[in-house]
Amino acid sequence: MNNNQASNHQETVIAFTRLQRSFHNHLLHFMAFFIITGLPLLSTSFSFLGSFFAIPYDFLGSVYTDLSTSGLTDNERLAAGLQVARIIHRITALLFLITAIRFVAVHLVHIQNWAIWPENSWSPVAFFDGIKGLWVNYISLGHARFGKFNVGQKLFAWTMIVAITAITVSGFALMFRDLFSQGTQEFCRFVHAASFVVIGVFLIVHLYLSLLPMNRQALNAMFGDGRLPIDYVKSHHQIWYEKLTGKSAELTTTEKEEPSVAEEELTTS
């Protein structure tokens, strides 16, 4: 998170490293599998997904022929589907853990340089200033003083770190539930389900905000080469720009009067 470099002659700056982009993109893949396999295990409202996972039984074995003609609401068919979903869920969890080990190890070494720490202080005043900055950025379409990430993005990052840690630990505890008491198992189920809901809600919000015009450049960087134009950094991430270049990020009168990319796209849409 501290690999960004900029100089006078550079036109772009590294916003996301190859490792960060790879982990982010694979996380989307893992979450898709976690959601479609986790929902039928979480609630009977998604039993149709459980029945869907019973299809391999119908296709691969004649021993389950009776299930293929019993209808999607058959209890035995649903139980078979849930077992398939549980297996896929656990395999996905193992692959996620393997992918996350390197990412976590690399970033823990530079934990003091994480861009999701507060810029100056943890005080309530600094927090509410950050909230005001979100209003300026997303409602007024102005340019508030942000670091590499604004306060909303930092809260999202910390929430995801806590929720993913909780869902991972509780998930592996449930895989080896026989080692724990009934009370511990119930607690782990609650933590696992609650973390799942939190991650799901935050992902929906994250996807929505990432598609807003003012975040288009960052979206392209995440799914591209990881670079942002230095002029964009200067106007949208002023504190980060000053740390990178040692120069003031104060916008000139001309720059303040020029419409932003977000304003232009909203005006023409």
Backbone as CSV, one residue per row, in Angstrom:
resi,resn,N_x,N_y,N_z,CA_x,CA_y,CA_z,C_x,C_y,C_z
1,MET,0.801,-1.191,0.000,0.000,0.000,0.000,0.850,1.264,0.000
2,ASN,2.161,1.085,-0.024,3.033,2.249,0.007,3.991,2.221,-1.173
3,ASN,3.546,1.626,-2.303,4.416,1.447,-3.447,4.211,2.518,-4.504
4,ASN,3.448,3.564,-4.151,3.132,4.596,-5.113,4.308,5.553,-5.273
5,GLN,4.617,5.906,-6.511,5.713,6.805,-6.786,5.244,7.832,-7.796
6,ALA,5.730,9.050,-7.648,5.381,10.107,-8.578,6.529,11.068,-8.675
7,SER,6.668,11.672,-9.797,7.688,12.690,-9.995,7.171,13.698,-10.983
8,ASN,7.958,14.768,-11.192,7.492,15.853,-12.026,7.167,15.410,-13.445
9,HIS,7.937,14.469,-13.987,7.765,14.095,-15.374,6.740,12.991,-15.569
10,GLN,6.232,12.409,-14.478,5.277,11.329,-14.605,3.869,11.864,-14.832
11,GLU,3.113,11.171,-15.654,1.733,11.552,-15.922,0.748,10.667,-15.177
12,THR,1.224,9.536,-14.681,0.357,8.636,-13.935,1.043,8.211,-12.647
13,VAL,0.249,7.671,-11.735,0.773,7.180,-10.464,0.124,5.834,-10.179
14,ILE,0.885,4.937,-9.569,0.347,3.609,-9.250,-0.614,3.719,-8.073
15,ALA,-1.869,3.430,-8.329,-2.880,3.465,-7.270,-3.086,2.092,-6.656
16,PHE,-3.025,1.054,-7.503,-3.243,-0.313,-7.036,-2.171,-1.223,-7.630
17,THR,-1.475,-1.944,-6.769,-0.432,-2.854,-7.240,-1.054,-4.068,-7.924
18,ARG,-0.226,-4.843,-8.602,-0.713,-6.044,-9.269,-1.336,-7.011,-8.259
19,LEU,-0.707,-7.147,-7.087,-1.235,-8.044,-6.061,-2.592,-7.573,-5.572
20,GLN,-2.736,-6.266,-5.350,-4.008,-5.718,-4.886,-5.115,-5.914,-5.916
21,ARG,-4.786,-5.692,-7.190,-5.781,-5.864,-8.247,-6.178,-7.327,-8.382
22,SER,-5.190,-8.211,-8.311,-5.469,-9.635,-8.442,-6.357,-10.125,-7.300
23,PHE,-6.029,-9.731,-6.068,-6.814,-10.180,-4.920,-8.230,-9.616,-4.988
24,HIS,-8.358,-8.339,-5.341,-9.663,-7.700,-5.455,-10.530,-8.434,-6.467
25,ASN,-9.971,-8.739,-7.631,-10.748,-9.377,-8.689,-11.112,-10.816,-8.340
26,HIS,-10.173,-11.537,-7.723,-10.482,-12.912,-7.313,-11.494,-12.917,-6.173
27,LEU,-11.456,-11.887,-5.329,-12.423,-11.800,-4.233,-13.841,-11.713,-4.785
28,LEU,-14.008,-11.009,-5.896,-15.325,-10.937,-6.532,-15.783,-12.330,-6.970
29,HIS,-14.851,-13.113,-7.527,-15.194,-14.478,-7.950,-15.585,-15.332,-6.745
30,PHE,-14.778,-15.254,-5.701,-15.062,-16.051,-4.507,-16.411,-15.660,-3.897
31,MET,-16.686,-14.344,-3.844,-17.930,-13.893,-3.232,-19.138,-14.389,-4.015
32,ALA,-19.017,-14.468,-5.332,-20.128,-14.984,-6.144,-20.446,-16.422,-5.735
33,PHE,-19.404,-17.242,-5.561,-19.612,-18.633,-5.153,-20.100,-18.715,-3.710
34,PHE,-19.545,-17.868,-2.825,-19.995,-17.865,-1.427,-21.481,-17.519,-1.333
35,ILE,-21.919,-16.565,-2.137,-23.311,-16.115,-2.069,-24.272,-17.179,-2.575
36,ILE,-23.992,-17.747,-3.764,-24.951,-18.707,-4.330,-24.955,-20.038,-3.570
37,THR,-23.853,-20.357,-2.906,-23.833,-21.584,-2.110,-24.214,-21.325,-0.656
38,GLY,-24.014,-20.091,-0.183,-24.307,-19.777,1.210,-25.764,-19.448,1.477
39,LEU,-26.442,-18.819,0.510,-27.830,-18.421,0.719,-28.753,-19.600,1.036
40,PRO,-28.688,-20.725,0.294,-29.573,-21.847,0.650,-29.241,-22.472,2.006
41,LEU,-27.994,-22.313,2.452,-27.612,-22.817,3.771,-28.039,-21.863,4.877
42,LEU,-28.212,-20.588,4.497,-28.552,-19.554,5.471,-30.041,-19.506,5.765
43,SER,-30.866,-19.641,4.710,-32.310,-19.462,4.884,-33.092,-20.378,3.952
44,THR,-34.237,-20.857,4.432,-35.112,-21.691,3.606,-35.759,-20.889,2.485
45,SER,-35.669,-19.560,2.548,-36.218,-18.721,1.476,-35.487,-18.955,0.165
46,PHE,-34.280,-19.520,0.260,-33.473,-19.766,-0.932,-33.341,-21.268,-1.201
47,SER,-34.373,-22.015,-0.826,-34.359,-23.464,-1.022,-34.262,-23.840,-2.490
48,PHE,-34.752,-22.948,-3.375,-34.697,-23.247,-4.805,-33.254,-23.394,-5.277
49,LEU,-32.327,-22.655,-4.627,-30.915,-22.804,-4.972,-30.392,-24.161,-4.512
50,GLY,-30.868,-24.598,-3.344,-30.471,-25.907,-2.856,-30.927,-27.006,-3.802
51,SER,-32.157,-26.880,-4.310,-32.664,-27.863,-5.265,-31.869,-27.821,-6.560
52,PHE,-31.426,-26.629,-6.932,-30.618,-26.494,-8.147,-29.325,-27.288,-8.024
53,PHE,-28.718,-27.263,-6.829,-27.453,-27.983,-6.630,-27.640,-29.492,-6.585
54,ALA,-28.899,-29.950,-6.575,-29.146,-31.394,-6.603,-29.066,-31.954,-8.017
55,ILE,-28.973,-31.092,-9.012,-28.924,-31.531,-10.416,-27.805,-32.543,-10.667
56,PRO,-26.579,-32.353,-10.101,-25.522,-33.360,-10.335,-25.928,-34.771,-9.927
57,TYR,-26.761,-34.894,-8.870,-27.206,-36.212,-8.456,-28.070,-36.846,-9.543
58,ASP,-28.935,-36.026,-10.154,-29.807,-36.533,-11.207,-29.000,-36.943,-12.436
59,PHE,-27.966,-36.180,-12.705,-27.208,-36.362,-13.942,-26.192,-37.495,-13.855
60,LEU,-25.595,-37.679,-12.664,-24.460,-38.588,-12.549,-24.806,-39.994,-12.068
61,GLY,-25.909,-40.146,-11.367,-26.143,-41.474,-10.788,-27.562,-41.971,-10.909
62,SER,-27.721,-43.182,-11.357,-29.059,-43.763,-11.469,-29.621,-44.111,-10.095
63,VAL,-28.741,-44.210,-9.085,-29.207,-44.518,-7.737,-30.117,-43.425,-7.212
64,TYR,-30.002,-42.212,-7.806,-30.824,-41.088,-7.351,-31.954,-40.797,-8.332
65,THR,-32.288,-41.777,-9.159,-33.323,-41.579,-10.165,-34.655,-41.188,-9.525
66,ASP,-34.954,-41.754,-8.356,-36.206,-41.421,-7.692,-36.271,-39.951,-7.313
67,LEU,-35.094,-39.356,-7.063,-35.090,-37.945,-6.707,-35.399,-37.073,-7.913
68,SER,-34.979,-37.515,-9.100,-35.145,-36.687,-10.287,-36.604,-36.546,-10.674
69,THR,-37.476,-37.421,-10.191,-38.891,-37.346,-10.547,-39.755,-36.874,-9.386
70,SER,-39.106,-36.477,-8.292,-39.884,-36.142,-7.098,-40.217,-34.662,-6.994
71,GLY,-39.677,-33.808,-7.878,-39.993,-32.394,-7.823,-39.030,-31.614,-6.966
72,LEU,-38.931,-30.325,-7.223,-37.945,-29.484,-6.559,-38.224,-29.293,-5.070
73,THR,-39.411,-29.605,-4.601,-39.738,-29.388,-3.196,-39.531,-30.634,-2.343
74,ASP,-39.115,-31.723,-2.947,-38.888,-32.959,-2.203,-37.780,-32.776,-1.180
75,ASN,-38.009,-33.194,0.062,-37.053,-32.997,1.139,-35.728,-33.704,0.890
76,GLU,-35.806,-34.908,0.344,-34.565,-35.643,0.084,-33.752,-34.959,-1.020
77,ARG,-34.453,-34.474,-2.036,-33.771,-33.777,-3.129,-33.112,-32.506,-2.614
78,LEU,-33.827,-31.765,-1.770,-33.282,-30.538,-1.203,-32.071,-30.835,-0.327
79,ALA,-32.150,-31.887,0.469,-31.030,-32.258,1.339,-29.794,-32.596,0.520
80,ALA,-29.997,-33.313,-0.598,-28.875,-33.654,-1.469,-28.251,-32.391,-2.055
81,GLY,-29.107,-31.455,-2.495,-28.614,-30.200,-3.059,-27.850,-29.371,-2.052
82,LEU,-28.334,-29.332,-0.822,-27.654,-28.565,0.226,-26.279,-29.155,0.528
83,GLN,-26.181,-30.467,0.449,-24.885,-31.101,0.691,-23.890,-30.725,-0.400
84,VAL,-24.355,-30.677,-1.651,-23.488,-30.247,-2.755,-23.063,-28.800,-2.548
85,ALA,-24.016,-27.939,-2.178,-23.720,-26.525,-1.938,-22.691,-26.372,-0.823
86,ARG,-22.845,-27.182,0.228,-21.911,-27.118,1.363,-20.495,-27.517,0.933
87,ILE,-20.386,-28.518,0.084,-19.072,-28.965,-0.392,-18.408,-27.871,-1.230
88,ILE,-19.182,-27.287,-2.162,-18.644,-26.214,-3.000,-18.251,-25.018,-2.136
89,HIS,-19.064,-24.730,-1.133,-18.803,-23.617,-0.216,-17.462,-23.810,0.489
90,ARG,-17.213,-25.030,0.940,-15.980,-25.313,1.675,-14.752,-25.297,0.756
91,ILE,-14.913,-25.805,-0.452,-13.802,-25.770,-1.410,-13.452,-24.323,-1.754
92,THR,-14.483,-23.495,-1.949,-14.260,-22.078,-2.233,-13.554,-21.402,-1.063
93,ALA,-13.943,-21.755,0.161,-13.313,-21.183,1.347,-11.829,-21.532,1.404
94,LEU,-11.493,-22.774,1.048,-10.093,-23.202,1.048,-9.288,-22.435,-0.001
95,LEU,-9.858,-22.272,-1.198,-9.178,-21.525,-2.258,-9.013,-20.053,-1.871
96,PHE,-10.031,-19.512,-1.208,-9.940,-18.120,-0.747,-8.820,-17.969,0.272
97,LEU,-8.727,-18.895,1.194,-7.692,-18.834,2.219,-6.301,-18.887,1.589
98,ILE,-6.124,-19.771,0.611,-4.830,-19.886,-0.075,-4.486,-18.572,-0.766
99,THR,-5.478,-17.959,-1.405,-5.262,-16.691,-2.109,-4.970,-15.551,-1.137
100,ALA,-5.639,-15.579,0.014,-5.520,-14.469,0.962,-4.205,-14.485,1.741
101,ILE,-3.586,-15.664,1.915,-2.387,-15.762,2.746,-1.291,-14.817,2.264
102,ARG,-0.987,-14.849,0.963,0.083,-13.997,0.431,-0.303,-12.526,0.528
103,PHE,-1.548,-12.221,0.201,-2.010,-10.830,0.250,-1.883,-10.265,1.662
104,VAL,-2.340,-11.009,2.634,-2.294,-10.556,4.029,-0.848,-10.436,4.513
105,ALA,-0.021,-11.420,4.193,1.376,-11.408,4.646,2.118,-10.192,4.100
106,VAL,1.933,-9.913,2.814,2.622,-8.773,2.194,2.190,-7.454,2.821
107,HIS,0.894,-7.311,3.077,0.395,-6.029,3.568,0.588,-5.843,5.076
108,LEU,0.671,-6.931,5.816,0.932,-6.790,7.249,2.330,-6.223,7.504
109,VAL,3.254,-6.498,6.600,4.613,-5.968,6.739,4.603,-4.444,6.702
110,HIS,3.666,-3.874,5.935,3.590,-2.421,5.775,2.341,-1.854,6.453
111,ILE,1.917,-2.475,7.534,0.655,-2.078,8.164,0.647,-0.608,8.598
112,GLN,1.806,-0.093,9.012,1.853,1.293,9.468,1.664,2.279,8.325
113,ASN,1.819,1.806,7.086,1.678,2.687,5.927,0.349,2.497,5.193
114,TRP,-0.550,1.735,5.772,-1.837,1.518,5.108,-2.535,2.849,4.861
115,ALA,-3.108,2.989,3.678,-3.796,4.226,3.313,-5.174,4.333,3.956
116,ILE,-5.607,3.307,4.691,-6.929,3.354,5.317,-6.869,3.828,6.765
117,TRP,-5.667,4.191,7.241,-5.566,4.833,8.555,-6.048,6.276,8.431
118,PRO,-6.491,6.890,9.532,-6.879,8.311,9.480,-5.704,9.164,9.009
119,GLU,-5.998,10.230,8.282,-4.940,11.088,7.750,-4.175,11.804,8.865
120,ASN,-4.939,12.344,9.840,-4.301,13.137,10.895,-4.599,12.626,12.301
121,SER,-5.854,12.363,12.588,-6.213,11.951,13.946,-7.477,11.108,13.928
122,TRP,-7.758,10.496,15.103,-8.962,9.687,15.269,-10.095,10.499,15.901
123,SER,-9.935,11.786,16.017,-10.889,12.610,16.744,-12.242,12.659,16.029
124,PRO,-13.337,12.858,16.799,-14.672,12.988,16.184,-14.729,14.137,15.185
125,VAL,-13.988,15.217,15.475,-13.987,16.367,14.569,-13.442,15.964,13.198
126,ALA,-12.332,15.203,13.197,-11.742,14.752,11.940,-12.702,13.823,11.197
127,PHE,-13.427,12.982,11.951,-14.375,12.061,11.324,-15.509,12.835,10.651
128,PHE,-16.068,13.813,11.354,-17.178,14.572,10.787,-16.723,15.466,9.638
129,ASP,-15.475,15.901,9.682,-14.926,16.627,8.530,-14.885,15.720,7.310
130,GLY,-14.558,14.457,7.562,-14.544,13.487,6.469,-15.930,13.249,5.900
131,ILE,-16.938,13.219,6.781,-18.326,13.058,6.337,-18.750,14.260,5.494
132,LYS,-18.346,15.459,5.923,-18.651,16.664,5.143,-17.997,16.583,3.775
133,GLY,-16.787,16.022,3.748,-16.083,15.869,2.487,-16.833,14.952,1.533
134,LEU,-17.476,13.904,2.077,-18.271,13.010,1.234,-19.439,13.752,0.599
135,TRP,-20.045,14.658,1.383,-21.152,15.464,0.857,-20.661,16.346,-0.292
136,VAL,-19.515,16.979,-0.078,-18.951,17.842,-1.111,-18.634,17.037,-2.372
137,ASN,-18.096,15.839,-2.181,-17.636,15.039,-3.312,-18.790,14.398,-4.086
138,TYR,-19.752,13.789,-3.365,-20.784,13.010,-4.029,-22.093,13.762,-4.271
139,ILE,-22.360,14.786,-3.470,-23.612,15.530,-3.627,-23.380,16.849,-4.368
140,SER,-22.398,17.604,-3.894,-22.109,18.891,-4.526,-21.213,18.764,-5.741
141,LEU,-20.643,17.571,-5.949,-19.735,17.297,-7.068,-18.532,18.230,-7.047
142,GLY,-18.055,18.509,-5.839,-16.871,19.351,-5.687,-15.638,18.503,-5.433
143,HIS,-14.591,19.146,-4.943,-13.332,18.449,-4.669,-12.938,18.679,-3.212
144,ALA,-13.292,17.748,-2.345,-12.902,17.835,-0.944,-11.472,17.341,-0.788
145,ARG,-10.864,17.663,0.351,-9.492,17.231,0.610,-9.506,15.815,1.178
146,PHE,-9.087,14.873,0.323,-9.016,13.476,0.711,-7.588,12.973,0.549
147,GLY,-7.313,11.870,1.260,-6.072,11.161,1.019,-6.305,10.193,-0.129
148,LYS,-5.618,9.082,-0.119,-5.821,8.095,-1.174,-7.246,7.562,-1.138
149,PHE,-7.815,7.446,0.068,-9.199,7.009,0.226,-9.941,7.999,1.104
150,ASN,-11.235,8.184,0.835,-12.036,9.060,1.683,-12.537,8.284,2.897
151,VAL,-13.187,8.974,3.811,-13.581,8.341,5.071,-14.570,7.201,4.846
152,GLY,-15.441,7.323,3.840,-16.381,6.253,3.532,-15.663,5.003,3.060
153,GLN,-14.669,5.171,2.208,-13.900,4.033,1.707,-13.086,3.384,2.819
154,LYS,-12.604,4.195,3.749,-11.842,3.651,4.871,-12.746,2.843,5.804
155,LEU,-13.950,3.369,6.070,-14.895,2.630,6.904,-15.280,1.317,6.230
156,PHE,-15.448,1.362,4.923,-15.771,0.143,4.176,-14.637,-0.871,4.310
157,ALA,-13.398,-0.401,4.138,-12.244,-1.304,4.199,-12.132,-1.962,5.575
158,TRP,-12.253,-1.161,6.642,-12.132,-1.721,7.984,-13.284,-2.676,8.304
159,THR,-14.491,-2.328,7.841,-15.641,-3.216,8.063,-15.426,-4.546,7.363
160,MET,-14.914,-4.498,6.127,-14.668,-5.725,5.381,-13.560,-6.557,6.018
161,ILE,-12.528,-5.904,6.542,-11.446,-6.628,7.208,-11.985,-7.399,8.417
162,VAL,-12.796,-6.707,9.238,-13.366,-7.341,10.436,-14.346,-8.444,10.045
163,ALA,-15.232,-8.153,9.079,-16.257,-9.127,8.695,-15.655,-10.357,8.025
164,ILE,-14.674,-10.158,7.144,-14.050,-11.290,6.462,-13.264,-12.145,7.457
165,THR,-12.592,-11.486,8.409,-11.881,-12.235,9.445,-12.857,-13.060,10.282
166,ALA,-13.977,-12.432,10.662,-14.976,-13.114,11.483,-15.613,-14.290,10.743
167,ILE,-15.943,-14.078,9.469,-16.615,-15.145,8.714,-15.640,-16.292,8.417
168,THR,-14.349,-15.965,8.275,-13.354,-17.006,8.024,-13.119,-17.860,9.267
169,VAL,-12.903,-17.200,10.398,-12.656,-17.925,11.643,-13.877,-18.762,12.043
170,SER,-15.058,-18.155,11.994,-16.276,-18.882,12.381,-16.566,-20.011,11.399
171,GLY,-16.253,-19.790,10.119,-16.491,-20.822,9.116,-15.645,-22.060,9.339
172,PHE,-14.372,-21.863,9.637,-13.504,-23.011,9.874,-13.838,-23.688,11.199
173,ALA,-14.335,-22.905,12.163,-14.780,-23.512,13.420,-15.984,-24.414,13.166
174,LEU,-16.871,-23.996,12.255,-18.044,-24.800,11.939,-17.675,-26.051,11.141
175,MET,-16.604,-25.950,10.359,-16.151,-27.131,9.618,-15.677,-28.224,10.570
176,PHE,-15.151,-27.809,11.722,-14.669,-28.770,12.723,-15.499,-28.610,14.007
177,ARG,-16.805,-28.575,13.824,-17.725,-28.285,14.921,-17.655,-29.304,16.048
178,ASP,-17.241,-30.511,15.736,-17.197,-31.550,16.769,-16.168,-31.246,17.861
179,LEU,-15.257,-30.318,17.574,-14.238,-29.963,18.563,-14.736,-28.926,19.563
180,PHE,-15.958,-28.395,19.314,-16.461,-27.302,20.144,-17.799,-27.668,20.778
181,SER,-18.119,-26.946,21.845,-19.384,-27.181,22.542,-20.552,-26.689,21.696
182,GLN,-21.764,-27.109,22.082,-22.960,-26.709,21.345,-23.139,-25.198,21.378
183,GLY,-22.848,-24.603,22.536,-22.973,-23.151,22.658,-22.021,-22.414,21.738
184,THR,-20.785,-22.906,21.636,-19.798,-22.295,20.742,-20.217,-22.438,19.289
185,GLN,-20.778,-23.586,18.947,-21.255,-23.800,17.583,-22.355,-22.815,17.223
186,GLU,-23.291,-22.605,18.133,-24.386,-21.672,17.868,-23.863,-20.250,17.715
187,PHE,-22.893,-19.904,18.549,-22.307,-18.565,18.455,-21.601,-18.388,17.106
188,CYS,-20.874,-19.400,16.679,-20.169,-19.339,15.391,-21.153,-19.240,14.235
189,ARG,-22.280,-19.943,14.331,-23.295,-19.843,13.283,-23.842,-18.431,13.190
190,PHE,-24.078,-17.830,14.346,-24.582,-16.450,14.362,-23.557,-15.494,13.756
191,VAL,-22.282,-15.612,14.178,-21.230,-14.736,13.660,-21.073,-14.926,12.157
192,HIS,-21.126,-16.177,11.709,-20.966,-16.488,10.289,-22.097,-15.870,9.472
193,ALA,-23.328,-16.037,9.946,-24.484,-15.501,9.225,-24.486,-13.975,9.240
194,ALA,-24.195,-13.387,10.411,-24.190,-11.924,10.520,-23.107,-11.311,9.639
195,SER,-21.939,-11.922,9.638,-20.841,-11.421,8.806,-21.193,-11.533,7.324
196,PHE,-21.854,-12.617,6.959,-22.288,-12.838,5.584,-23.226,-11.720,5.129
197,VAL,-24.182,-11.367,5.987,-25.138,-10.305,5.658,-24.428,-8.962,5.531
198,VAL,-23.530,-8.656,6.471,-22.794,-7.395,6.434,-21.974,-7.280,5.152
199,ILE,-21.257,-8.343,4.811,-20.433,-8.332,3.599,-21.308,-8.155,2.363
200,GLY,-22.441,-8.850,2.325,-23.341,-8.739,1.181,-23.861,-7.328,0.986
201,VAL,-24.307,-6.701,2.075,-24.833,-5.332,2.001,-23.742,-4.357,1.573
202,PHE,-22.569,-4.477,2.182,-21.474,-3.564,1.853,-20.994,-3.751,0.413
203,LEU,-21.044,-4.973,-0.087,-20.643,-5.203,-1.471,-21.600,-4.534,-2.444
204,ILE,-22.901,-4.582,-2.149,-23.886,-3.927,-3.008,-23.634,-2.422,-3.049
205,VAL,-23.400,-1.828,-1.878,-23.111,-0.393,-1.804,-21.813,-0.077,-2.540
206,HIS,-20.808,-0.931,-2.342,-19.507,-0.735,-2.995,-19.645,-0.782,-4.517
207,LEU,-20.390,-1.736,-5.027,-20.586,-1.850,-6.466,-21.310,-0.628,-7.019
208,TYR,-22.319,-0.163,-6.286,-23.073,1.019,-6.739,-22.176,2.253,-6.805
209,LEU,-21.432,2.506,-5.726,-20.589,3.708,-5.676,-19.442,3.636,-6.684
210,SER,-18.944,2.441,-6.936,-17.826,2.312,-7.878,-18.242,2.652,-9.301
211,LEU,-19.543,2.560,-9.593,-20.036,2.848,-10.939,-20.407,4.313,-11.145
212,LEU,-20.340,5.122,-10.076,-20.638,6.547,-10.218,-19.565,7.213,-11.086
213,PRO,-19.950,8.210,-11.867,-18.990,8.870,-12.782,-17.726,9.374,-12.103
214,MET,-17.836,9.930,-10.888,-16.655,10.483,-10.235,-15.655,9.410,-9.802
215,ASN,-16.078,8.140,-9.820,-15.184,7.043,-9.468,-14.754,6.215,-10.679
216,ARG,-15.096,6.677,-11.852,-14.811,5.924,-13.074,-13.318,5.676,-13.285
217,GLN,-12.518,6.703,-13.000,-11.065,6.564,-13.192,-10.495,5.488,-12.279
218,ALA,-10.931,5.490,-11.021,-10.439,4.486,-10.072,-10.909,3.094,-10.467
219,LEU,-12.137,2.986,-10.974,-12.661,1.701,-11.426,-11.826,1.163,-12.589
220,ASN,-11.507,2.047,-13.531,-10.684,1.637,-14.673,-9.291,1.212,-14.222
221,ALA,-8.764,1.904,-13.200,-7.436,1.565,-12.694,-7.445,0.189,-12.028
222,MET,-8.501,-0.100,-11.261,-8.578,-1.386,-10.564,-8.651,-2.550,-11.539
223,PHE,-9.362,-2.377,-12.630,-9.506,-3.455,-13.601,-8.583,-3.279,-14.802
224,GLY,-7.676,-2.295,-14.702,-6.717,-2.061,-15.766,-5.303,-2.255,-15.285
225,ASP,-4.473,-1.209,-15.489,-3.056,-1.314,-15.118,-2.755,-0.771,-13.727
226,GLY,-3.790,-0.348,-13.004,-3.601,0.127,-11.640,-3.139,1.568,-11.525
227,ARG,-3.086,2.297,-12.639,-2.560,3.670,-12.625,-3.662,4.717,-12.739
228,LEU,-3.425,5.853,-12.079,-4.318,7.003,-12.169,-3.544,8.195,-12.711
229,PRO,-4.175,9.037,-13.539,-3.508,10.258,-14.006,-3.162,11.152,-12.819
230,ILE,-1.985,11.732,-12.831,-1.544,12.553,-11.706,-2.427,13.777,-11.524
231,ASP,-2.988,14.298,-12.628,-3.895,15.437,-12.524,-5.188,15.047,-11.813
232,TYR,-5.637,13.829,-12.053,-6.826,13.327,-11.368,-6.545,13.187,-9.877
233,VAL,-5.379,12.671,-9.543,-4.995,12.535,-8.135,-4.945,13.906,-7.470
234,LYS,-4.426,14.895,-8.187,-4.312,16.247,-7.631,-5.673,16.839,-7.304
235,SER,-6.665,16.599,-8.165,-7.977,17.204,-7.961,-8.881,16.389,-7.042
236,HIS,-8.724,15.060,-7.020,-9.625,14.212,-6.248,-9.011,13.639,-4.968
237,HIS,-7.690,13.641,-4.875,-7.008,13.075,-3.695,-5.881,14.034,-3.293
238,GLN,-6.250,15.200,-2.865,-5.271,16.263,-2.667,-4.215,15.929,-1.619
239,ILE,-4.625,15.360,-0.504,-3.666,15.017,0.556,-2.688,13.954,0.060
240,TRP,-3.194,12.984,-0.666,-2.343,11.939,-1.233,-1.366,12.534,-2.239
241,TYR,-1.847,13.448,-3.065,-0.993,14.107,-4.061,0.159,14.844,-3.373
242,GLU,-0.140,15.538,-2.281,0.894,16.293,-1.567,1.932,15.356,-0.961
243,LYS,1.495,14.187,-0.482,2.434,13.212,0.075,3.328,12.623,-1.020
244,LEU,2.757,12.425,-2.199,3.502,11.831,-3.297,4.514,12.793,-3.904
245,THR,4.137,14.048,-4.057,4.955,15.008,-4.798,5.656,16.037,-3.929
246,GLY,5.150,16.248,-2.709,5.704,17.301,-1.864,5.263,18.680,-2.313
247,LYS,4.296,18.723,-3.210,3.793,20.006,-3.719,2.391,20.259,-3.184
248,SER,1.980,21.517,-3.228,0.626,21.864,-2.818,-0.367,21.402,-3.864
249,ALA,-1.513,20.931,-3.395,-2.553,20.451,-4.309,-3.669,21.473,-4.457
250,GLU,-3.428,22.697,-3.997,-4.444,23.741,-4.130,-4.752,23.968,-5.599
251,LEU,-6.044,23.905,-5.941,-6.447,24.077,-7.325,-6.400,25.550,-7.718
252,THR,-5.983,25.792,-8.951,-5.982,27.161,-9.465,-7.410,27.576,-9.776
253,THR,-7.601,28.872,-10.019,-8.934,29.373,-10.343,-9.488,28.693,-11.586
254,THR,-8.620,28.468,-12.579,-9.043,27.814,-13.811,-9.464,26.375,-13.553
255,GLU,-8.692,25.662,-12.719,-9.010,24.269,-12.423,-10.315,24.156,-11.655
256,LYS,-10.581,25.137,-10.760,-11.820,25.116,-9.989,-13.029,25.362,-10.874
257,GLU,-12.839,26.180,-11.914,-13.955,26.521,-12.795,-14.232,25.444,-13.822
258,GLU,-13.210,24.603,-14.144,-13.399,23.537,-15.120,-14.267,22.438,-14.529
259,PRO,-15.286,21.959,-15.304,-16.146,20.883,-14.785,-15.374,19.587,-14.649
260,SER,-15.717,18.831,-13.638,-15.060,17.548,-13.431,-15.631,16.528,-14.406
261,VAL,-14.959,15.377,-14.498,-15.458,14.295,-15.358,-16.858,13.894,-14.947
262,ALA,-17.097,13.845,-13.630,-18.418,13.446,-13.131,-19.469,14.449,-13.565
263,GLU,-19.149,15.750,-13.447,-20.109,16.778,-13.818,-20.430,16.723,-15.300
264,GLU,-19.406,16.502,-16.121,-19.616,16.447,-17.561,-20.490,15.262,-17.945
265,GLU,-20.247,14.095,-17.316,-21.018,12.905,-17.659,-22.445,13.016,-17.173
266,LEU,-22.638,13.625,-15.981,-23.986,13.789,-15.459,-24.766,14.794,-16.278
267,THR,-24.062,15.809,-16.795,-24.720,16.845,-17.581,-25.172,16.308,-18.922
268,THR,-24.338,15.444,-19.526,-24.642,14.938,-20.866,-25.497,13.682,-20.851
269,SER,-25.707,13.108,-19.677,-26.492,11.865,-19.608,-27.995,12.169,-19.600
